[in-house]
Amino acid sequence: MVGRGDREGRAPRLIGDAGCEKVAGNVTAQGETMFRHVVMFTWTEAATEDQKTEVATRLRELPAVIGELRDYVVGADAGINEGNYDFAVVADFDSPEDYLVYRDHPTHRAVIAEFIAPIVASRAAVQYAF
């Protein structure tokens, strides 16, 4: 895997097969690495702006309900590049177990069932330690 080069024009650094390179600031209070969930959606052509806004609104309410979320960012694609997904969620947790609490939480499942599933055309997701 190739990482980004620095601003002085040096070549990108290689990141080994062990996975993501650890970066300062990604350590929990217990000294462990954190866990990230990234999900991206494309919406159906029939999805209305009101429905898309409601998805964002409902997802932004989750940190107040699910205490395991450490950082949570949601947003629509900026529209700069063609072919991108329409919407993304990035959620950080102290552990994979905390992610599972979020994944299976009834309020999160309800948001998916009531607001996302009716308008989603495709979904891609990844989870990783960092």
N, C-alpha and C positions, 0 to 999 in steps of 0.2 A: 504494500500500500504506500502511496506517496502522500506526504504532507505538503503544506503550503511552504513556499520559499519566503524569506523575510523581505522587508521593504528595501533592503540594500541590493537586491538583485541576485542574491546567492541562490544556488540550486535548492530545490525542496529537499527536506530531510526524509529519509526512509524510515517508516515505522514498521517494526518487526511483526512477525506472525503472531506474537503474543496478544495482539489486539490494540485497543486504543492506548495512546500515550497518556500517562497521568499528567495533569496540569494542576498547578497550585490553586487552591480554593475549592477543590472537588472532594474534600474530605469531611466526613461527618464528625460530630462531637466525640464519637467513640474512636476516631482515627481510621475509619473504614472508608473505602471508596463509595461513591454514590451510584445510583441506578437511574437510568433515563428511559422514558417511553416517548417515542415520536410516532405520531400517526398523521397521515395526510389523506384528504378526501377530494374527489371530484364530485360535483353535484350534477344531478340530472338536468336536462334542458328545461324541464318543467318547473324546477325549483324557483320560487319567487324570492325577491330580495327580503321580504318580511320573514320567510322561512329561514334564510341564511342568517339573518340578524338574530333570530330567535335561538338558533344553534349556539352562536357565540355568547349570547346573553346567558343561556342556561349552563353552558360549560364554565363560564366565569364565576358562577355561583358555587361551583363544587369545592373550591378551597375552604370555604366557610363551613362546609358540611363534612369533608373528609380530611381529618387532621394529619394523615400520613403524607399529604402533598407538601413538599418542601419549596418547590418553585413550580409555577404553572403559567404557561403563556399560550394563548390561542390567537389566531388571526387569519384573515383572508390573504391570499396571494397578492403581492404588490402589482402584478400585471405587467412586469417588465419583460419577462421571457415567455414566449409561446410554448405551449405543451406542459406547463407546470400544473401541479394539482391546484385546486381552488382554495383549500383551507388546511391549516396545520395546527396540531396540538403538540406542545413539548411539556412533559411533566417529569419532575425530578423527585426522587425518593431516597430515603436512607438505605433501603435494601430491596431486594426482589420481593420479599414477603410483604413489604409496605405497598409495592406496586400491585400485588395480588389483592390486597384489601381494596384499593382503588378500583381495580378492574372489576371486581365482583360486588362492589358497593351498590345497594339497591337504588340510590339516587342517581348514580352514574349510569346504571343499566336502564333506568327510566328515561334519562336524557337520550340515550342511544335509541331506544325503542320508539319514543314519542316524537323526537325532533330530527335525529340524524338518519335513521333507517328509511323514513319515507322519501328522502331526497338524495340519498347517496347513490352515485353511479359506480364508483370504485373507491377502494381503500388500500392503503399500504401502511405497514407499521414495522417498527423495529424497537427492540429493547436491548440495552447494553449497560455494562458497568463502566464508570469513568472516574 
